[in-house]
């Protein structure tokens, strides 16, 4: 059974780009973890401080 994990992050004022860069740097590590099917970082277009890290995997 596939599992989706969503991690919501809210950056401090003027730090959203730094947070996004950091989270994107984690994608190779997460993607190579056992059971990972996909991993992505999404930026909210309406709220630049809000970022989502999504991981799809299996048990």
N, C-alpha and C positions, 0 to 999 in steps of 0.2 A: 504494500500500500504506500503510495507516495505521500510525503509530508512536505508542507510548505511552512517555512519559518520567515516571519516578517519582523524586522527590527527597525523601529522608528527612532530617529535622532533629531534633535533640535539644536542647531548650532547657536553659539553666542553671537551677538551682534557683530557683524563684519568678519565672521570666521567661517561662513558657510562654504567658501571655496576650499579652505584648508581642510575642513571636515570631509568634503566630497573627495578630495585628493587622497586623504588618508584611507577612507573606506574603499576606494577603488584599488588602492595598493594591496588590500587584503584579498581581493578576488582570486588571484592565483593560489593562495594558501587554502582558501575555502573550497575552490573548485577541485583541488586535488585531494580533498579529504574523502575518506571512505563513504560511499553512498551518495555523494553529491551528484545531482543531475544537471543543475544550473545555478548560477549565482549572478546577481546584478545589483547595481546601485542606481537608484532613481531619485531625481531632484524634483521637488514640487515646483511647478511653474508659477503658482499663485503665491507661494511662500518660500522664498529662496533659502530660508533658514531650516526648512524641513527636508530631511533626507531619509530614504528608505533603503535598507539592505534586505534583499530577498534571496532566500536559498531554498531550492527545491531538491529533495533527496528521497532516498528510500531507507528503510530500516536496516 
